[in-house]
Amino acid sequence: MEYLEFELPIKELEDQLKKCKVIGEESEVDVTETCDQIEKKLKDTTTDIYKNLTPWQRVQLSRHPDRPYTLDYINAICGTSFLELHGDRNFKDDKAMIGGLGKIGDQSYMFIGQQKGYNTKTRQYRNFGMANPEGYRKALRLMKSAEKFGIPVISFLDTPGAYPGLEAEERGQGEAIARNILEMTRLKVPVITIVIGEGASGGALGIGVGDKVLMLENTWYSVISPESCSSILWRSWEYKETAAEALKLTATDMKKLKLIDGIIKEPLGGAHRDRAKTFKAVANTIEKHFAELKNLSPTELVNQRMEKYSNMGVYKG
């Protein structure tokens, strides 16, 4: 288990508790009372830390190396029923964007999401979760296939942004994302979007238009990352914490601004602390919101979706 800087007091107490238990096992000394005291202090410290997280600390948690990624959620929720589909039928298969058919119970869904890697080799293979235009075109192809067969779409957002390389721009990165946004507003099947990690810029928005948009508790969703915002405004990354506060990028902020529809609670310490509980919460949320949407006609779905996004923001006439 890796620990972030603000989690070090928890690590120290956990190490003390382990040593205390080892002493009890290796000697005849009764350490029950001492262990109980450490456990109580550990619980209180953990609760206190995670109840008072700053926006920047939530950004750090969303990037935690042990945090589950898109395929972890899909494999846990769908089991052996998941069938991954590949390629955009134009250029190539983008490994940063994955998608395919899977079931929750007896209901089929089209799952789409950005996939990051677990180590240096897989991070390079997945391009750090940054999709190229062919990734967004693959996602659109799968969404249109789902629409054709009346299958609801589930999208998982977890990307530091769309790939900003020259070759991506040459192949129409901006057009691919814009096309996805347009087409997703018109999809005649239910679309449920969940931010499971980083929701950065158009890279996330390219698969992020949904009837229901939800965020896990320790995730963020913004037009720009705190580091990039800091480098633009202050010419330095030193103000990333200030930028994170100003951007209002946390799930709580997004809910207050009425830009998302709900927050999925994570286990204490983050999604990686109890993966099974997190996977179950996400599956239950998908089933709950699909039950609300499944009886709507295609026309009602599109009209409600268009109205939802048209009502966002504040402006003066």
KEKE-3310 file (N, C-alpha, C; in steps of 0.2 Angstrom, whole numbers, plus 5000, padded with zeros to 4 digits):
npx = (5004:5003:5007:5000:5007:4999:4994:5003:5003:4993:5000:5010:5004:4998:5009:5014:5004:5006:5018:5016:5007:5015:5025:5016:5014:5026:5031:5027:5020:5006:4998:4986:4978:4986:4987:4973:4972:4980:4973:4961:4966:4971:4959:4952:4961:4961:4948:4947:4956:4951:4939:4941:4947:4956:4953:4964:4970:4960:4962:4974:4971:4963:4972:4979:4990:4986:4973:4957:4955:4947:4945:4946:4934:4924:4927:4925:4911:4905:4910:4913:4906:4909:4914:4926:4928:4936:4945:4942:4938:4944:4957:4966:4966:4964:4973:4971:4958:4945:4932:4916:4904:4894:4886:4875:4868:4854:4854:4860:4874:4883:4899:4911:4927:4941:4957:4970:4988:4996:5010:5026:5027:5014:5008:5014:5009:4995:4995:4995:4982:4977:4968:4969:4962:4957:4953:4942:4933:4932:4925:4913:4908:4905:4895:4885:4882:4877:4866:4859:4855:4847:4854:4859:4871:4886:4898:4915:4924:4941:4954:4969:4967:4964:4975:4989:4997:5006:5003:4990:4983:4984:4976:4964:4959:4952:4940:4935:4932:4922:4913:4909:4903:4892:4885:4882:4873:4862:4859:4848:4847:4848:4861:4873:4885:4900:4912:4927:4940:4951:4944:4947:4946:4942:4946:4939:4926:4923:4918:4908:4895:4879:4863:4863:4875:4888:4899:4912:4917:4930:4935:4939:4933:4935:4939:4952:4968:4974:4988:4991:4983:4988:5001:4998:4992:5000:5013:5020:5020:5019:5007:4997:4988:4981:4975:4967:4958:4951:4946:4935:4932:4929:4918:4908:4908:4904:4892:4885:4885:4876:4880:4883:4874:4874:4883:4894:4897:4913:4923:4930:4945:4947:4944:4952:4955:4945:4940:4930:4919:4918:4916:4904:4895:4896:4890:4877:4873:4872:4862:4851:4850:4848:4835:4827:4828:4824:4811:4808:4804:4814:4813:4809:4820:4831:4826:4825:4839:4845:4838:4843:4857:4856:4851:4862:4874:4876:4869:4867:4854)
npy = (4994:5011:5027:5044:5060:5067:5057:5051:5051:5041:5030:5029:5026:5014:5006:5006:4998:4986:4982:4982:4971:4961:4960:4955:4943:4937:4936:4934:4945:4954:4963:4968:4979:4990:4989:4991:5004:5010:5006:5013:5027:5027:5025:5036:5046:5043:5045:5059:5065:5061:5067:5080:5084:5093:5102:5099:5088:5079:5078:5072:5060:5055:5051:5041:5028:5015:5015:5009:5006:5009:4995:4987:4990:4986:4973:4968:4971:4965:4953:4937:4940:4951:4958:4964:4976:4981:4994:5008:5007:5014:5020:5015:5004:5011:5010:5017:5020:5010:4998:4989:4975:4971:4963:4967:4958:4953:4962:4970:4980:4994:4997:5010:5018:5027:5020:5018:5014:5001:5001:5006:5000:4996:5009:5016:5008:5010:5024:5033:5034:5044:5048:5046:5053:5042:5035:5041:5040:5027:5025:5032:5024:5012:5017:5021:5008:5002:5010:5006:4993:4995:4996:5002:5014:5015:5026:5027:5039:5044:5052:5062:5070:5073:5066:5077:5077:5081:5072:5068:5080:5082:5071:5075:5079:5088:5089:5076:5075:5085:5080:5068:5074:5081:5070:5062:5069:5066:5053:5039:5030:5026:5035:5034:5042:5041:5048:5041:5044:5055:5069:5077:5091:5092:5079:5071:5075:5071:5058:5061:5065:5063:5056:5054:5060:5056:5056:5049:5050:5055:5061:5072:5085:5095:5109:5110:5105:5107:5109:5114:5125:5133:5135:5142:5154:5158:5156:5145:5129:5130:5135:5126:5120:5131:5134:5122:5124:5136:5132:5124:5110:5098:5084:5088:5102:5102:5096:5106:5116:5111:5103:5090:5075:5067:5060:5047:5038:5034:5021:5024:5032:5031:5024:5013:5007:4999:4989:4980:4985:4997:4994:4987:4998:5006:4998:4996:5009:5011:5002:5008:5021:5017:5011:5022:5027:5018:5017:5028:5035:5036:5049:5056:5054:5061:5074:5077:5076:5086:5097:5097:5100:5112:5120:5123:5133:5151:5166:5182:5190)
npz = (5000:4995:5002:5003:5005:5015:5021:5030:5044:5047:5042:5050:5063:5059:5057:5070:5076:5070:5074:5088:5089:5084:5094:5105:5100:5099:5112:5130:5135:5138:5127:5123:5128:5124:5110:5108:5111:5102:5090:5092:5091:5079:5071:5074:5070:5056:5052:5055:5046:5033:5033:5032:5020:5008:4992:4984:4990:4987:4973:4973:4979:4969:4959:4965:4965:4968:4965:4958:4941:4925:4918:4929:4936:4927:4925:4938:4940:4929:4927:4919:4908:4901:4885:4876:4863:4848:4839:4827:4815:4805:4808:4819:4833:4848:4863:4875:4876:4880:4877:4877:4877:4891:4905:4919:4931:4922:4913:4898:4894:4886:4889:4891:4892:4898:4900:4911:4915:4925:4929:4923:4910:4906:4907:4897:4886:4887:4885:4896:4899:4890:4877:4859:4843:4836:4847:4852:4841:4841:4853:4849:4839:4845:4854:4845:4839:4851:4852:4840:4844:4855:4867:4883:4888:4897:4903:4909:4916:4917:4915:4912:4902:4884:4872:4868:4857:4841:4831:4835:4833:4820:4815:4819:4832:4840:4832:4833:4847:4848:4839:4846:4857:4852:4846:4857:4864:4856:4857:4857:4868:4885:4894:4905:4915:4924:4934:4938:4942:4937:4929:4916:4906:4889:4885:4895:4893:4880:4881:4890:4891:4897:4902:4916:4926:4936:4951:4959:4976:4979:4967:4953:4942:4928:4918:4916:4923:4940:4940:4927:4926:4936:4931:4920:4925:4935:4931:4936:4945:4958:4964:4963:4973:4977:4965:4963:4973:4968:4956:4959:4958:4964:4969:4977:4975:4962:4962:4970:4961:4952:4941:4940:4944:4955:4969:4972:4986:4994:5001:5018:5016:5003:4986:4984:4996:4999:4988:4984:4990:4984:4970:4971:4976:4964:4954:4960:4959:4945:4942:4949:4943:4929:4931:4932:4920:4910:4906:4898:4883:4867:4862:4873:4881:4874:4873:4887:4890:4882:4887:4900:4898:4892:4902:4910:4919:4921:4914:4907:4899)
capx = (5000:5007:5003:5001:5010:4994:4992:5008:5001:4990:5005:5014:5000:4997:5016:5014:4999:5009:5024:5013:5004:5021:5027:5012:5014:5033:5032:5021:5018:4999:4998:4979:4976:4990:4984:4966:4973:4983:4968:4956:4969:4971:4952:4950:4965:4959:4942:4948:4960:4947:4933:4943:4952:4956:4952:4971:4971:4956:4965:4980:4968:4960:4978:4982:4992:4982:4966:4955:4954:4940:4944:4944:4927:4920:4928:4922:4904:4902:4913:4915:4901:4912:4917:4929:4927:4942:4945:4938:4936:4947:4964:4968:4963:4967:4973:4969:4950:4942:4924:4913:4898:4894:4880:4874:4862:4852:4854:4866:4876:4889:4904:4916:4930:4948:4961:4977:4992:4998:5017:5029:5026:5007:5006:5016:5004:4989:4997:4993:4975:4976:4966:4969:4956:4954:4949:4935:4930:4930:4919:4907:4906:4902:4889:4880:4880:4872:4859:4855:4852:4844:4858:4861:4878:4889:4905:4919:4929:4947:4960:4972:4966:4965:4982:4990:5003:5005:4999:4983:4980:4984:4971:4957:4957:4946:4934:4933:4929:4916:4908:4906:4898:4886:4881:4880:4867:4856:4858:4842:4847:4850:4868:4875:4892:4903:4919:4930:4947:4952:4940:4951:4946:4938:4947:4934:4920:4922:4913:4905:4888:4875:4857:4865:4882:4889:4906:4915:4918:4937:4937:4938:4930:4936:4941:4959:4971:4976:4995:4991:4980:4994:5007:4996:4990:5006:5019:5023:5016:5018:5001:4992:4983:4976:4971:4962:4952:4948:4942:4928:4932:4927:4912:4904:4907:4901:4885:4882:4884:4871:4884:4882:4867:4875:4890:4895:4902:4919:4925:4935:4952:4947:4941:4957:4955:4940:4938:4924:4913:4917:4913:4896:4892:4895:4885:4870:4871:4871:4856:4846:4848:4845:4828:4824:4828:4823:4804:4807:4805:4819:4811:4809:4827:4835:4823:4827:4846:4846:4836:4848:4863:4854:4850:4868:4877:4872:4870:4862:4851)
capy = (5000:5017:5032:5050:5064:5069:5050:5048:5050:5035:5025:5028:5022:5007:5003:5005:4993:4980:4981:4980:4964:4956:4959:4951:4936:4934:4936:4933:4951:4956:4970:4970:4986:4995:4988:4994:5011:5012:5006:5019:5033:5026:5026:5044:5050:5042:5049:5066:5067:5061:5071:5087:5084:5099:5100:5097:5081:5074:5077:5067:5053:5052:5049:5036:5022:5009:5016:5005:5009:5007:4988:4984:4991:4982:4965:4966:4972:4961:4946:4934:4942:4957:4956:4970:4977:4985:4998:5013:5006:5020:5021:5009:5003:5015:5006:5022:5020:5003:4998:4983:4973:4967:4962:4967:4954:4951:4968:4971:4987:4995:5000:5013:5022:5028:5015:5019:5008:5000:5001:5010:4997:4997:5016:5018:5004:5014:5031:5036:5036:5050:5045:5049:5054:5036:5032:5044:5038:5020:5026:5034:5018:5008:5020:5020:5001:5001:5013:5002:4987:4997:4994:5008:5016:5017:5028:5029:5045:5044:5054:5068:5074:5070:5066:5083:5077:5084:5068:5068:5086:5081:5067:5079:5078:5093:5087:5070:5076:5089:5075:5064:5078:5082:5063:5059:5073:5064:5045:5037:5025:5029:5036:5035:5043:5041:5050:5037:5046:5062:5071:5083:5094:5089:5072:5068:5077:5067:5053:5062:5068:5058:5058:5055:5061:5055:5057:5046:5055:5058:5062:5079:5086:5102:5111:5110:5102:5112:5111:5118:5131:5136:5136:5148:5160:5160:5154:5140:5124:5130:5137:5121:5120:5137:5133:5117:5127:5141:5128:5121:5104:5092:5081:5092:5108:5101:5095:5112:5120:5107:5101:5083:5072:5063:5058:5040:5038:5029:5019:5028:5032:5031:5018:5008:5004:4993:4989:4977:4989:5003:4991:4986:5004:5008:4993:4998:5016:5010:4999:5012:5026:5014:5009:5028:5030:5013:5017:5034:5034:5039:5056:5059:5054:5066:5080:5078:5077:5093:5102:5097:5104:5119:5124:5123:5139:5157:5171:5188:5191)
capz = (5000:4995:5006:5001:5010:5021:5025:5034:5051:5047:5041:5057:5067:5056:5058:5077:5078:5068:5079:5094:5088:5083:5101:5108:5097:5100:5119:5134:5137:5136:5124:5121:5130:5120:5104:5108:5111:5095:5085:5093:5089:5071:5068:5075:5065:5049:5051:5055:5040:5027:5034:5031:5014:5004:4985:4981:4992:4983:4967:4974:4980:4962:4956:4969:4961:4970:4964:4953:4934:4921:4917:4936:4938:4922:4926:4944:4939:4924:4928:4913:4903:4897:4878:4873:4856:4846:4833:4825:4808:4801:4808:4823:4840:4853:4869:4880:4876:4880:4877:4875:4880:4897:4909:4926:4931:4916:4908:4894:4894:4882:4893:4888:4897:4898:4904:4913:4916:4932:4929:4917:4903:4904:4906:4890:4882:4888:4884:4902:4899:4886:4870:4852:4840:4835:4853:4853:4836:4843:4857:4846:4835:4850:4856:4839:4839:4856:4850:4835:4847:4861:4873:4887:4888:4903:4902:4915:4915:4921:4910:4913:4896:4877:4870:4865:4852:4835:4826:4837:4830:4813:4814:4820:4839:4842:4828:4836:4853:4847:4836:4851:4862:4848:4845:4863:4865:4852:4857:4859:4873:4891:4895:4912:4915:4931:4935:4943:4944:4934:4923:4914:4900:4883:4885:4898:4890:4874:4882:4896:4890:4899:4906:4923:4927:4943:4953:4965:4981:4979:4960:4951:4935:4927:4911:4916:4929:4944:4939:4921:4928:4940:4926:4915:4929:4940:4928:4941:4948:4965:4966:4961:4978:4976:4958:4964:4977:4964:4951:4961:4954:4968:4968:4981:4972:4956:4964:4972:4955:4948:4935:4941:4947:4961:4972:4975:4992:4994:5008:5021:5014:4996:4983:4984:5002:4999:4981:4983:4992:4979:4964:4973:4976:4957:4951:4963:4956:4938:4941:4951:4938:4923:4932:4932:4913:4905:4903:4894:4876:4864:4861:4880:4883:4870:4875:4894:4890:4879:4892:4906:4897:4890:4908:4914:4918:4922:4909:4907:4892)
cpx = (5004:5003:5005:5004:5005:4992:4997:5007:4997:4995:5009:5010:4999:5004:5016:5010:5002:5014:5021:5010:5010:5024:5023:5012:5021:5035:5026:5018:5011:4999:4991:4977:4980:4988:4977:4967:4975:4977:4963:4959:4969:4964:4950:4954:4963:4953:4943:4952:4955:4941:4935:4948:4951:4955:4959:4972:4966:4959:4970:4977:4965:4966:4981:4984:4989:4975:4963:4954:4948:4940:4943:4937:4923:4921:4925:4914:4901:4904:4915:4911:4904:4916:4920:4929:4933:4941:4940:4935:4939:4954:4967:4964:4967:4967:4971:4962:4948:4934:4922:4907:4898:4887:4881:4868:4860:4852:4860:4868:4882:4894:4909:4920:4938:4952:4968:4981:4994:5006:5019:5027:5019:5005:5008:5011:4998:4989:4994:4986:4973:4974:4967:4963:4953:4951:4942:4931:4928:4924:4913:4904:4902:4895:4883:4878:4875:4866:4855:4852:4848:4847:4860:4869:4881:4896:4908:4924:4935:4953:4963:4971:4967:4973:4984:4995:5001:5001:4992:4979:4979:4978:4964:4955:4951:4940:4931:4929:4922:4911:4905:4901:4892:4882:4879:4873:4861:4855:4852:4841:4849:4858:4869:4883:4895:4910:4922:4937:4947:4947:4942:4949:4941:4940:4942:4927:4918:4918:4909:4898:4883:4868:4858:4872:4884:4897:4907:4917:4925:4939:4937:4936:4931:4939:4949:4962:4973:4983:4995:4988:4985:4999:5005:4995:4996:5013:5023:5018:5015:5012:4995:4987:4978:4972:4965:4956:4948:4943:4936:4927:4930:4920:4907:4903:4903:4893:4881:4880:4879:4874:4884:4876:4868:4882:4890:4900:4907:4920:4930:4942:4953:4945:4946:4958:4950:4937:4932:4918:4912:4914:4905:4892:4891:4890:4878:4868:4869:4864:4850:4845:4845:4837:4824:4823:4825:4816:4803:4808:4811:4819:4812:4817:4831:4832:4826:4835:4848:4844:4841:4854:4862:4853:4856:4871:4873:4874:4865:4860:4852)
cpy = (5006:5022:5039:5054:5065:5062:5047:5047:5043:5029:5024:5024:5015:5003:5001:4999:4986:4977:4978:4973:4959:4955:4955:4944:4933:4934:4935:4939:4952:4963:4972:4977:4991:4995:4992:5001:5014:5012:5011:5025:5032:5027:5033:5048:5049:5046:5056:5069:5067:5065:5079:5088:5091:5097:5097:5090:5077:5073:5072:5060:5050:5049:5043:5030:5016:5009:5012:5009:5006:4999:4985:4985:4986:4975:4963:4966:4966:4953:4943:4936:4948:4955:4963:4970:4982:4989:5003:5013:5011:5020:5015:5008:5007:5012:5011:5022:5013:5003:4991:4981:4969:4967:4964:4964:4952:4956:4969:4979:4988:4999:5003:5017:5022:5023:5017:5013:5007:5001:5005:5007:4998:5004:5018:5014:5008:5021:5035:5038:5042:5047:5049:5050:5047:5033:5035:5042:5030:5020:5028:5028:5013:5011:5020:5013:5000:5004:5009:4996:4989:4996:5001:5008:5018:5019:5030:5034:5044:5045:5061:5073:5071:5071:5073:5083:5080:5079:5067:5074:5085:5076:5069:5077:5082:5091:5081:5071:5080:5084:5071:5068:5079:5075:5061:5063:5070:5056:5044:5031:5029:5029:5038:5036:5044:5043:5045:5039:5054:5063:5077:5085:5091:5081:5068:5069:5073:5061:5054:5065:5063:5061:5058:5055:5061:5055:5052:5051:5059:5058:5070:5079:5093:5103:5110:5108:5108:5114:5115:5124:5136:5139:5142:5154:5163:5159:5149:5135:5125:5132:5132:5120:5125:5136:5128:5120:5132:5137:5125:5114:5097:5090:5086:5099:5107:5099:5101:5116:5117:5105:5093:5081:5069:5062:5051:5040:5032:5027:5024:5027:5031:5024:5012:5004:4998:4993:4986:4981:4995:5000:4990:4993:5007:5004:4995:5004:5015:5007:5004:5018:5023:5013:5016:5030:5025:5014:5024:5032:5038:5046:5059:5059:5060:5073:5082:5080:5084:5098:5103:5101:5111:5124:5125:5130:5145:5162:5176:5189:5198)
cpz = (5000:4999:5003:5006:5016:5024:5029:5041:5052:5046:5047:5062:5065:5058:5066:5079:5076:5072:5086:5094:5087:5090:5105:5106:5099:5108:5123:5137:5134:5133:5121:5122:5125:5113:5103:5107:5105:5090:5086:5090:5081:5068:5069:5070:5058:5047:5051:5049:5034:5027:5032:5025:5010:4996:4982:4983:4989:4976:4967:4975:4973:4958:4959:4965:4962:4968:4958:4947:4931:4921:4924:4938:4933:4924:4933:4944:4934:4924:4921:4907:4898:4890:4876:4866:4854:4840:4831:4818:4803:4801:4812:4829:4845:4860:4875:4881:4875:4880:4875:4878:4886:4901:4916:4927:4924:4910:4905:4894:4889:4887:4889:4893:4895:4902:4905:4914:4924:4934:4923:4910:4901:4903:4899:4885:4881:4886:4889:4902:4894:4879:4864:4849:4838:4841:4854:4847:4837:4848:4854:4842:4839:4853:4851:4838:4845:4855:4845:4838:4853:4867:4877:4887:4895:4901:4908:4913:4920:4916:4912:4907:4889:4876:4866:4859:4845:4830:4828:4833:4823:4811:4816:4827:4841:4838:4831:4842:4852:4844:4841:4856:4858:4847:4851:4865:4862:4853:4860:4864:4879:4892:4902:4912:4922:4930:4940:4945:4942:4929:4921:4907:4895:4883:4889:4895:4884:4875:4889:4896:4892:4902:4913:4923:4934:4945:4959:4970:4980:4972:4959:4943:4933:4920:4911:4923:4933:4942:4932:4922:4932:4936:4922:4919:4933:4937:4932:4943:4955:4968:4964:4967:4978:4970:4960:4968:4973:4959:4952:4958:4958:4967:4971:4978:4965:4957:4966:4966:4950:4941:4935:4944:4953:4963:4974:4980:4992:5001:5011:5019:5006:4993:4983:4991:5003:4992:4980:4985:4987:4973:4965:4973:4969:4954:4953:4960:4949:4938:4943:4946:4931:4924:4931:4924:4908:4902:4899:4887:4873:4864:4868:4882:4880:4872:4882:4894:4887:4884:4898:4904:4895:4896:4912:4913:4920:4917:4910:4900:4890)
residu = (MET:GLU:TYR:LEU:GLU:PHE:GLU:LEU:PRO:ILE:LYS:GLU:LEU:GLU:ASP:GLN:LEU:LYS:LYS:CYS:LYS:VAL:ILE:GLY:GLU:GLU:SER:GLU:VAL:ASP:VAL:THR:GLU:THR:CYS:ASP:GLN:ILE:GLU:LYS:LYS:LEU:LYS:ASP:THR:THR:THR:ASP:ILE:TYR:LYS:ASN:LEU:THR:PRO:TRP:GLN:ARG:VAL:GLN:LEU:SER:ARG:HIS:PRO:ASP:ARG:PRO:TYR:THR:LEU:ASP:TYR:ILE:ASN:ALA:ILE:CYS:GLY:THR:SER:PHE:LEU:GLU:LEU:HIS:GLY:ASP:ARG:ASN:PHE:LYS:ASP:ASP:LYS:ALA:MET:ILE:GLY:GLY:LEU:GLY:LYS:ILE:GLY:ASP:GLN:SER:TYR:MET:PHE:ILE:GLY:GLN:GLN:LYS:GLY:TYR:ASN:THR:LYS:THR:ARG:GLN:TYR:ARG:ASN:PHE:GLY:MET:ALA:ASN:PRO:GLU:GLY:TYR:ARG:LYS:ALA:LEU:ARG:LEU:MET:LYS:SER:ALA:GLU:LYS:PHE:GLY:ILE:PRO:VAL:ILE:SER:PHE:LEU:ASP:THR:PRO:GLY:ALA:TYR:PRO:GLY:LEU:GLU:ALA:GLU:GLU:ARG:GLY:GLN:GLY:GLU:ALA:ILE:ALA:ARG:ASN:ILE:LEU:GLU:MET:THR:ARG:LEU:LYS:VAL:PRO:VAL:ILE:THR:ILE:VAL:ILE:GLY:GLU:GLY:ALA:SER:GLY:GLY:ALA:LEU:GLY:ILE:GLY:VAL:GLY:ASP:LYS:VAL:LEU:MET:LEU:GLU:ASN:THR:TRP:TYR:SER:VAL:ILE:SER:PRO:GLU:SER:CYS:SER:SER:ILE:LEU:TRP:ARG:SER:TRP:GLU:TYR:LYS:GLU:THR:ALA:ALA:GLU:ALA:LEU:LYS:LEU:THR:ALA:THR:ASP:MET:LYS:LYS:LEU:LYS:LEU:ILE:ASP:GLY:ILE:ILE:LYS:GLU:PRO:LEU:GLY:GLY:ALA:HIS:ARG:ASP:ARG:ALA:LYS:THR:PHE:LYS:ALA:VAL:ALA:ASN:THR:ILE:GLU:LYS:HIS:PHE:ALA:GLU:LEU:LYS:ASN:LEU:SER:PRO:THR:GLU:LEU:VAL:ASN:GLN:ARG:MET:GLU:LYS:TYR:SER:ASN:MET:GLY:VAL:TYR:LYS:GLY)
# end
